[in-house]
Amino acid sequence: MSLIRKYMQEANFSAHEKWNNADGFVDSDLQFTANDNYMGADAQGMGYSPAPQAQPYIIQVSNASATAVANFDVLGAYQYINNTGFNNGNLTISNCVISSAISNVTYQEFLYQSMNSPFSVGLTYLESVTSTAGQVTQTLTLNTRDANGNQALKTLVPTIDPYQQQNYIIAMKQNYRIDGFTKLTIASVLGAGASGNVLRIHFYPADNINIARGLAGNAVSRQFASPNIVRSSVAVVGGETIQARLG
């Protein structure tokens, strides 16, 4: 194979990179998932077959008060779907409003979809729209369970890349799955400054389940390629192709 052809093939592979779905989480306590790796560490290899690029589900948490709210839940569809705090599809709890950042979808509709079409998250993009210092680095806790009462917890620690210039965004490559039971608890939604406090969370799916695909004879599960929020680079050194994966 010529060096040029090899370079182009590996560059194409990088462009269509699939999620690796290995998070190093010890899953031996998650037997209630029928031996399925619930947090997404299935060690699936990356291949050359292209997959559609991931498009995010985006929700927004707004705190208009000066008081921080500790241990604030988002998701948790089974628990919150019928909460009395819903108004026009937005949910208000403890003076914080959870809404969808996608114009034609409400937060309540997103919760309904998570109940019926569970998905794995390959990358979580945290954005402080109001540039509130310290908001995107608040610890997140994943909490999921099943109808037998078994429960699993996982702590996610967002960390700003020391090489990035922005202090109000984080691209967190942690793999986990979301269904109706799954809650994501934010350690603190900080109090509002002059422009309020708005945290936007982008969930980029690694794969999802849609049973309607089976009606057309297709697989109900679909995998997605990396959105390339964290870029990969391909460098040619001494006539040989070397892939340096950043992040």
Residue frames relative to the residue before (quaternion, step in Angstrom):
aa qw qx qy qz dx dy dz
M 1.0000 0.0000 0.0000 0.0000 0.00 0.00 0.00
S 0.4469 -0.6954 0.4901 0.2765 3.61 -0.85 0.96
L 0.6229 -0.5587 0.3963 0.3780 3.54 -1.22 0.54
I 0.6389 0.5265 -0.3327 0.4517 3.60 1.02 -0.78
R 0.6668 0.4948 -0.3083 0.4642 3.57 0.92 -0.91
K 0.6428 0.5178 -0.3219 0.4637 3.59 1.00 -0.83
Y 0.6371 0.5289 -0.3258 0.4564 3.59 0.98 -0.83
M 0.6861 0.4863 -0.2928 0.4550 3.60 0.86 -0.95
Q 0.6398 0.5285 -0.3300 0.4499 3.58 1.02 -0.79
E 0.7014 0.4537 -0.2749 0.4761 3.57 0.91 -0.89
A 0.6005 0.5329 -0.3588 0.4762 3.60 1.11 -0.54
N 0.6377 0.5135 -0.3198 0.4768 3.58 1.05 -0.79
F 0.6171 0.5447 -0.3300 0.4621 3.56 1.04 -0.78
S 0.6568 0.5108 -0.3079 0.4614 3.58 0.97 -0.90
A 0.6578 0.5270 -0.3085 0.4408 3.58 0.98 -0.86
H 0.7681 0.3105 -0.1643 0.5353 3.58 1.09 -0.70
E 0.1843 0.8342 -0.5033 0.1300 3.55 1.20 0.55
K 0.2818 -0.7371 0.5902 0.1703 3.55 -0.99 0.89
W 0.6078 -0.5444 0.4218 0.3953 3.54 -1.22 0.43
N 0.3977 -0.7257 0.5105 0.2337 3.57 -1.02 0.77
N 0.2290 -0.8495 0.4586 0.1248 3.60 1.31 -0.30
A 0.5619 0.5618 -0.4308 0.4280 3.62 0.95 0.69
D 0.0457 -0.8517 0.5218 -0.0156 3.56 -0.34 1.22
G 0.4986 -0.6909 0.4145 0.3198 3.61 1.22 0.07
F 0.4588 0.6894 -0.4491 0.3356 3.58 1.26 0.19
V 0.4146 -0.7040 0.5154 0.2585 3.56 -0.88 0.95
D 0.1377 -0.8515 0.5057 0.0182 3.56 -0.42 1.27
S 0.3677 0.7669 -0.4764 0.2231 3.61 1.20 0.18
D 0.6740 0.4905 -0.3008 0.4634 3.60 1.17 -0.44
L 0.6279 0.5629 -0.3256 0.4277 3.58 1.28 0.00
Q 0.1881 0.8279 -0.5114 0.1330 3.58 1.01 0.73
F 0.5625 0.6153 -0.3972 0.3837 3.59 1.18 -0.40
T 0.6184 0.5345 -0.3517 0.4563 3.59 1.24 -0.16
A 0.5184 -0.6684 0.3961 0.3572 3.60 1.23 0.53
N 0.6774 -0.5205 0.2580 0.4513 3.52 1.01 1.01
D 0.4626 0.6289 -0.4765 0.4043 3.57 1.24 0.37
N 0.4281 -0.6904 0.5120 0.2791 3.58 -0.93 0.84
Y 0.2880 -0.8362 0.4416 0.1509 3.53 0.07 1.35
M 0.7278 0.4278 -0.2461 0.4761 3.58 1.02 -0.71
G 0.6407 -0.6050 0.3060 0.3604 3.60 1.19 0.30
A 0.5346 0.6208 -0.4346 0.3741 3.64 1.15 0.15
D 0.1814 0.8212 -0.5173 0.1582 3.55 0.43 1.19
A 0.4180 -0.7545 0.4327 0.2624 3.57 1.33 0.25
Q 0.2414 0.7844 -0.5348 0.2009 3.58 1.06 0.66
G 0.3995 -0.7377 0.4958 0.2246 3.53 -0.78 0.99
M 0.4557 -0.6661 0.5180 0.2836 3.52 -1.29 0.33
G 0.1250 -0.8165 0.5622 0.0397 3.56 -0.84 0.96
Y 0.6200 -0.5651 0.4005 0.3687 3.54 -1.31 0.01
S 0.5314 0.6315 -0.4291 0.3670 3.63 1.17 -0.26
P 0.4306 -0.7273 0.4665 0.2608 3.60 -0.73 1.01
A 0.1279 -0.7541 0.6388 0.0835 3.54 -1.22 0.57
P 0.5820 -0.5807 0.4101 0.3950 3.61 -1.07 0.57
Q 0.5208 -0.6526 0.4522 0.3136 3.56 -1.02 0.80
A 0.5298 -0.6572 0.4420 0.3033 3.55 -0.98 0.90
Q 0.1438 -0.7407 0.6500 0.0909 3.54 -1.11 0.85
P 0.4340 -0.7601 0.4176 0.2439 3.61 -0.77 0.94
Y 0.3262 -0.6032 0.6722 0.2790 3.46 -1.46 0.31
I 0.0847 -0.8303 0.5509 0.0025 3.61 -0.69 1.04
I 0.0110 -0.7763 0.6302 -0.0063 3.55 -0.87 1.02
Q 0.2465 -0.7738 0.5750 0.0994 3.53 -1.26 0.53
V 0.1365 -0.7700 0.6197 0.0666 3.57 -0.95 0.92
S 0.0640 -0.8165 0.5735 -0.0173 3.59 -0.65 1.16
N 0.0716 -0.7703 0.6332 0.0238 3.54 -0.94 0.96
A 0.1576 -0.8226 0.5434 0.0571 3.57 -0.44 1.24
S 0.6150 0.5491 -0.3534 0.4420 3.59 1.25 -0.14
A 0.5616 -0.6097 0.4452 0.3388 3.56 -1.29 0.29
T 0.6305 0.5457 -0.3179 0.4513 3.57 1.29 -0.18
A 0.4129 -0.6949 0.5321 0.2521 3.57 -0.93 0.90
V 0.2543 -0.7470 0.5969 0.1450 3.56 -1.19 0.67
A 0.2599 -0.8007 0.5265 0.1188 3.57 -0.56 1.20
N 0.8603 0.1162 -0.0903 0.4880 3.55 -1.27 0.62
F 0.2042 0.8083 -0.5127 0.2049 3.53 0.76 1.15
D 0.2994 -0.7861 0.5239 0.1335 3.57 -0.79 1.10
V 0.0233 -0.7057 0.7044 0.0721 3.50 -1.29 0.66
L 0.7302 0.3358 -0.3229 0.4998 3.57 -1.28 0.44
G 0.5204 0.6393 -0.4556 0.3360 3.64 -0.99 -0.71
A 0.0149 0.8713 -0.4904 0.0093 3.56 0.95 0.94
Y 0.6587 0.5207 -0.3318 0.4300 3.60 0.84 -0.88
Q 0.6953 0.4679 -0.2685 0.4749 3.59 1.06 -0.73
Y 0.8232 0.3253 -0.1221 0.4490 3.57 0.85 -0.99
I 0.4618 0.7357 -0.4374 0.2328 3.62 1.15 -0.35
N 0.7700 0.3060 -0.1759 0.5316 3.61 1.06 -0.66
N 0.2690 0.7890 -0.5113 0.2090 3.59 1.18 0.48
T 0.5106 -0.6740 0.4476 0.2910 3.57 -0.99 0.86
G 0.5802 0.6123 -0.3671 0.3920 3.59 1.23 -0.22
F 0.4979 0.6597 -0.4371 0.3547 3.61 1.24 -0.03
N 0.0871 0.7582 -0.6422 0.0718 3.53 -1.07 0.87
N 0.8326 -0.0886 -0.0024 0.5468 3.56 -0.55 1.23
G 0.7403 -0.4366 0.2226 0.4602 3.56 1.01 0.84
N 0.6384 0.4798 -0.3278 0.5047 3.60 1.29 -0.11
L 0.2688 -0.7760 0.5549 0.1328 3.58 -1.04 0.78
T 0.1293 -0.7848 0.6040 0.0500 3.57 -0.84 1.06
I 0.1045 0.7636 -0.6268 0.1147 3.56 -0.77 1.13
S 0.8565 -0.0110 -0.0186 0.5158 3.59 -0.93 0.96
N 0.6962 -0.5025 0.2479 0.4487 3.58 0.96 0.99
C 0.6118 0.5005 -0.3692 0.4887 3.59 1.26 0.23
V 0.2429 -0.7704 0.5769 0.1208 3.56 -1.02 0.84
I 0.1523 -0.7612 0.6247 0.0843 3.57 -0.88 1.00
S 0.0550 0.7965 -0.5960 0.0856 3.55 -0.76 1.07
S 0.5048 -0.5955 0.5123 0.3579 3.52 -1.35 0.10
A 0.3302 -0.7414 0.5490 0.1997 3.57 -1.02 0.78
I 0.5746 0.5229 -0.3879 0.4960 3.57 1.31 0.25
S 0.5134 -0.7410 0.3362 0.2726 3.54 -0.45 1.28
N 0.7847 0.3421 -0.1882 0.4815 3.62 0.91 -0.80
V 0.6678 0.4230 -0.2969 0.5356 3.59 1.25 0.38
T 0.2834 -0.7522 0.5662 0.1825 3.58 -0.94 0.86
Y 0.6384 -0.5118 0.4010 0.4119 3.56 -1.26 0.30
Q 0.6330 0.5311 -0.3385 0.4501 3.58 1.00 -0.75
E 0.6372 0.5112 -0.3230 0.4778 3.60 1.03 -0.74
F 0.6195 0.5339 -0.3383 0.4655 3.57 1.05 -0.74
L 0.6415 0.5093 -0.3281 0.4706 3.61 0.97 -0.79
Y 0.6262 0.5261 -0.3403 0.4639 3.60 0.98 -0.80
Q 0.6666 0.5005 -0.3153 0.4535 3.59 0.90 -0.86
S 0.6487 0.5217 -0.3306 0.4447 3.60 0.96 -0.79
M 0.6090 0.5435 -0.3465 0.4622 3.59 1.18 -0.51
N 0.7913 0.3552 -0.1473 0.4753 3.54 0.91 -0.97
S 0.7774 0.1966 -0.1040 0.5883 3.58 1.20 -0.51
P 0.1234 -0.8217 0.5524 0.0675 3.61 0.29 1.20
F 0.0822 -0.8033 0.5894 0.0218 3.56 -1.17 0.57
S 0.3890 -0.6731 0.5749 0.2553 3.53 -1.34 0.43
V 0.3026 -0.7363 0.5797 0.1739 3.55 -1.03 0.83
G 0.2224 -0.7809 0.5707 0.1227 3.57 -0.85 0.97
L 0.7968 0.0222 0.0148 0.6037 3.55 1.11 -0.70
T 0.1615 -0.7655 0.6178 0.0791 3.57 -1.01 0.90
Y 0.1399 -0.7949 0.5889 0.0417 3.55 -0.68 1.14
L 0.1280 -0.8017 0.5833 0.0248 3.57 -0.54 1.22
E 0.0039 -0.8094 0.5841 -0.0609 3.56 -0.81 1.04
S 0.2180 -0.7382 0.6237 0.1360 3.57 -0.85 1.00
V 0.3082 -0.7923 0.4996 0.1662 3.56 -0.16 1.32
T 0.7400 0.3909 -0.2067 0.5069 3.57 1.09 -0.76
S 0.4406 -0.7233 0.4332 0.3083 3.60 1.29 0.28
T 0.2236 0.7862 -0.5342 0.2158 3.55 0.99 0.94
A 0.4197 -0.7390 0.4707 0.2370 3.57 -0.49 1.20
G 0.8333 0.2354 -0.1873 0.4638 3.55 -0.92 0.98
Q 0.5218 0.6650 -0.4258 0.3227 3.62 1.17 -0.21
V 0.7207 0.4581 -0.2809 0.4380 3.61 0.79 -0.91
T 0.6726 0.4822 -0.3087 0.4688 3.61 1.20 -0.25
Q 0.3968 0.7024 -0.4937 0.3249 3.60 1.23 0.25
T 0.5151 -0.6584 0.4593 0.3003 3.57 -0.93 0.93
L 0.2070 -0.7586 0.6090 0.1042 3.55 -1.12 0.81
T 0.1420 -0.7859 0.5970 0.0761 3.58 -1.03 0.78
L 0.2492 -0.7464 0.6019 0.1359 3.54 -0.81 1.06
N 0.0195 -0.7896 0.6123 -0.0343 3.54 -0.88 0.99
T 0.1344 0.7889 -0.5904 0.1046 3.58 -0.63 1.07
R 0.0473 -0.7914 0.6094 0.0029 3.55 -1.18 0.52
D 0.3185 -0.7164 0.5686 0.2490 3.56 -1.31 -0.10
A 0.7102 -0.4806 0.3132 0.4080 3.56 -1.32 0.12
N 0.5914 0.5432 -0.3727 0.4651 3.61 1.26 -0.07
G 0.5632 -0.6189 0.3754 0.3985 3.56 1.29 -0.15
N 0.4595 0.6635 -0.4631 0.3664 3.59 1.25 0.04
Q 0.1214 -0.8152 0.5662 0.0087 3.55 -0.95 0.89
A 0.0736 -0.7775 0.6231 0.0433 3.55 -1.16 0.68
L 0.1272 -0.7881 0.6008 0.0425 3.55 -1.00 0.92
K 0.0168 0.7781 -0.6279 0.0086 3.55 -1.13 0.66
T 0.2705 -0.7678 0.5644 0.1370 3.56 -0.87 1.00
L 0.1430 -0.7638 0.6266 0.0600 3.55 -0.96 0.98
V 0.1319 -0.7991 0.5849 0.0442 3.58 -0.76 1.04
P 0.2427 -0.7814 0.5553 0.1486 3.63 -0.23 1.18
T 0.0390 -0.8071 0.5886 -0.0262 3.56 -0.86 0.99
I 0.3849 -0.7175 0.5328 0.2306 3.56 -0.83 1.00
D 0.4788 -0.6619 0.5021 0.2839 3.55 -0.89 0.98
P 0.4475 -0.7157 0.4562 0.2819 3.63 -0.68 0.99
Y 0.6740 0.4915 -0.2991 0.4634 3.60 1.21 -0.34
Q 0.6043 0.5539 -0.3809 0.4277 3.60 1.21 -0.08
Q 0.4599 -0.7019 0.4833 0.2495 3.55 -1.16 0.67
Q 0.6682 0.5048 -0.3101 0.4500 3.60 1.09 -0.66
N 0.2681 -0.7821 0.5467 0.1324 3.58 -0.99 0.90
Y 0.7088 0.4826 -0.2423 0.4538 3.58 1.25 -0.17
I 0.6987 0.3502 -0.2881 0.5533 3.57 1.23 0.43
I 0.0283 -0.7683 0.6391 0.0211 3.54 -1.23 0.59
A 0.1733 -0.7351 0.6458 0.1122 3.56 -1.01 0.88
M 0.0860 -0.8417 0.5327 -0.0180 3.56 -0.26 1.30
K 0.1782 -0.7999 0.5686 0.0715 3.58 -0.46 1.23
Q 0.2826 0.7050 -0.5818 0.2910 3.52 0.23 1.40
N 0.2820 -0.7857 0.5344 0.1325 3.55 -0.89 0.95
Y 0.2018 0.7571 -0.6000 0.1613 3.56 -0.89 0.98
R 0.3791 -0.7328 0.5241 0.2113 3.54 -1.27 0.35
I 0.2124 -0.7769 0.5863 0.0876 3.54 -1.12 0.74
D 0.1114 0.7344 -0.6666 0.0619 3.52 -1.03 0.96
G 0.7874 -0.3493 0.2126 0.4613 3.60 -1.22 -0.21
F 0.6576 0.5106 -0.3087 0.4599 3.58 1.16 -0.51
T 0.6283 0.6123 -0.3316 0.3470 3.58 1.06 -0.75
K 0.0661 -0.7687 0.6358 0.0214 3.53 -0.92 1.02
L 0.1822 -0.7335 0.6426 0.1261 3.53 -1.21 0.62
T 0.1306 -0.8227 0.5526 0.0267 3.56 -0.44 1.25
I 0.2625 -0.7553 0.5867 0.1280 3.56 -0.73 1.15
A 0.5128 -0.6778 0.4250 0.3114 3.60 -0.70 1.06
S 0.7876 -0.1373 0.0972 0.5928 3.59 1.00 -0.79
V 0.2041 -0.6992 0.6690 0.1482 3.52 -1.04 0.90
L 0.3480 -0.8025 0.4465 0.1884 3.53 -0.18 1.33
G 0.6138 -0.5687 0.4112 0.3615 3.52 -1.26 0.52
A 0.5853 -0.6250 0.4108 0.3131 3.51 -1.23 0.60
G 0.3006 -0.6995 0.6158 0.2029 3.51 -1.22 0.62
A 0.8146 -0.2384 0.1775 0.4980 3.56 -1.19 -0.55
S 0.7691 0.3210 -0.1755 0.5241 3.58 1.06 -0.72
G 0.6034 -0.5436 0.3623 0.4573 3.59 1.25 0.29
N 0.3345 -0.6986 0.5764 0.2605 3.55 -1.30 -0.26
V 0.0421 0.7991 -0.5931 0.0883 3.55 -0.56 1.20
L 0.0886 -0.7786 0.6211 0.0112 3.55 -0.74 1.15
R 0.1242 -0.7847 0.6051 0.0523 3.57 -0.82 1.01
I 0.1275 -0.7937 0.5939 0.0320 3.56 -0.87 1.01
H 0.1396 -0.7769 0.6121 0.0467 3.56 -0.74 1.14
F 0.1327 -0.7743 0.6154 0.0641 3.59 -0.75 1.06
Y 0.1293 -0.7914 0.5948 0.0571 3.59 -0.47 1.20
P 0.3139 -0.7940 0.4857 0.1876 3.63 -0.45 1.15
A 0.3504 -0.6876 0.5944 0.2260 3.52 -1.18 0.73
D 0.7584 -0.1459 0.0838 0.6297 3.56 1.17 -0.66
N 0.0902 -0.7860 0.6045 0.0933 3.56 -1.25 0.28
I 0.3824 -0.6931 0.5651 0.2325 3.52 -1.35 0.28
N 0.0813 0.7636 -0.6367 0.0701 3.55 -0.90 0.97
I 0.3056 -0.8026 0.4800 0.1791 3.58 -0.20 1.26
A 0.5499 0.6196 -0.3991 0.3929 3.60 1.18 -0.40
R 0.5560 0.6015 -0.4051 0.4061 3.60 1.14 -0.45
G 0.6035 0.5856 -0.3504 0.4124 3.58 1.11 -0.63
L 0.5688 0.6043 -0.3833 0.4054 3.61 1.16 -0.47
A 0.7164 0.3899 -0.2372 0.5278 3.57 1.21 -0.52
G 0.5852 -0.6136 0.3571 0.3918 3.55 1.27 0.28
N 0.5277 0.6248 -0.4119 0.4018 3.57 1.25 0.35
A 0.6115 -0.5181 0.4311 0.4145 3.56 -1.27 0.26
V 0.4675 -0.6981 0.4658 0.2777 3.58 -0.96 0.85
S 0.6813 0.4348 -0.2808 0.5176 3.59 1.24 -0.33
R 0.0501 -0.7883 0.6128 0.0207 3.56 -1.03 0.81
Q 0.2704 -0.7579 0.5754 0.1461 3.56 -0.97 0.91
F 0.2194 -0.7778 0.5805 0.0994 3.53 -1.19 0.64
A 0.4596 -0.6713 0.5119 0.2759 3.54 -1.18 0.62
S 0.6710 -0.4955 0.3737 0.4057 3.54 -1.29 0.41
P 0.4331 -0.6964 0.5028 0.2732 3.61 -1.01 0.76
N 0.3815 -0.7567 0.4498 0.2821 3.59 1.36 -0.06
I 0.1922 0.7560 -0.5822 0.2293 3.55 0.96 0.96
V 0.7183 0.2324 -0.1570 0.6367 3.55 1.13 -0.80
R 0.3206 -0.8089 0.4668 0.1582 3.56 -0.34 1.26
S 0.2731 -0.6908 0.6353 0.2110 3.51 -1.32 0.50
S 0.2149 -0.7758 0.5786 0.1307 3.57 -1.13 0.58
V 0.1753 -0.7549 0.6228 0.1071 3.55 -1.15 0.67
A 0.0460 -0.8144 0.5783 -0.0160 3.58 -0.62 1.13
V 0.2775 -0.7352 0.5943 0.1712 3.57 -1.09 0.76
V 0.0221 0.8029 -0.5905 0.0791 3.55 -0.59 1.20
G 0.8614 -0.0184 -0.0055 0.5075 3.58 -0.73 1.04
G 0.7006 -0.4801 0.2669 0.4555 3.57 1.09 0.72
E 0.6836 0.4242 -0.2934 0.5164 3.62 1.23 -0.05
T 0.4339 -0.7055 0.5026 0.2476 3.56 -1.10 0.75
I 0.0358 -0.7835 0.6202 -0.0136 3.54 -0.83 1.03
Q 0.2199 -0.7689 0.5875 0.1232 3.58 -0.81 1.02
A 0.0898 -0.7694 0.6313 0.0377 3.54 -0.81 1.07
R 0.1546 -0.8115 0.5602 0.0603 3.54 -0.39 1.20
L 0.2080 -0.8008 0.5556 0.0826 3.53 -0.56 1.22
G 0.7470 0.2953 -0.2630 0.5344 3.58 -0.95 0.90
